[in-house]
Amino acid sequence: LTKVFQGLPDAILLTPGQASSLTDLFQGKDAPALLVRADWTNAFRDKTYTLPTSVMRDVGTVKVDDALALGASGIVVYLFMGLGDEDEEARNIEMISTFSRECGKRGMPLIVEPLPMGERVTKANYVDLVNLSVKMAAELGADALKVPYTGDPYTFERTVKAAGGIPVLALGGYSGATIRDSLEVVEEVMQAGGSGIVYGRNIVQAQDPGEMVRLVRAIVHEGRSLLEVVGAAKGRISLRVEPAACVGCS
């Protein structure tokens, strides 16, 4: 985590337990903002887990006052769209509404993470479900959104417009095969009108997490292009002819 901090990220998202044990890292004017995950879900436990999910659930794990006591600058909660159990969908909406009211009273920013999830999600309706859940999150009082990237800047531009002016941060959940792959998503997000990117494994699993954060910042905050950033990361490329390797093709 200290290597990530060296790249000067704007914020770090942690669970309440992590935040409680790492509060010292968030002291000082140059420290990143602390965001706290305020709910828990078993939605991502597939058959590869020791205890795979049989019934999907999402519950709150920390109150707004508790997050404030941890020094949080905002909380993050899930909004699932596409569940087969409409009662569970209603409970999810009710939880977000409660957080929205409490955040409003305490002046705590609420970041909602809308995700298509469940039996009614298909490849055909995925983007439409992202946009629907974005609109619902805005109606529930979200101050910012952490949204799955829809795969290209054209569809993601529709998602940004669906947010109605609320800042949209793209959720970079996939793992890029190369630095260029990861940064290409960042550039596309910004071109589509997004406000930034939320990266996990693409940062912490990078060979140099701090440098990766700096490259992302260069695109998001400095408006630099992918070509400029990749060039800075790799340096000047030179080609050398090896006559001995020639096979005589023409």
ABEGO torsion letter per residue (X at the ends): XAAAAAAGBABBBBBAAAAAAAAAAABEAABBBBBBBABBBAAABBAABABBBABBBBBBABBAAAAAAAGBAEBBBBBBBGBABAAAAAAAAAAAAAAAAAAAAAGBBBBBBBBBBEAABBAAAAAAAAAAAAAAAAAAGBABBBBBBAGBAAAAAAAAAAAGGBBBBBBBABBBABAAAAAAAAAAAAAAGBAEBBBBAAAAABABAAAAAAAAAAAAAAGBBAAAAAAAAAEBBBBBBBAAABAGBX
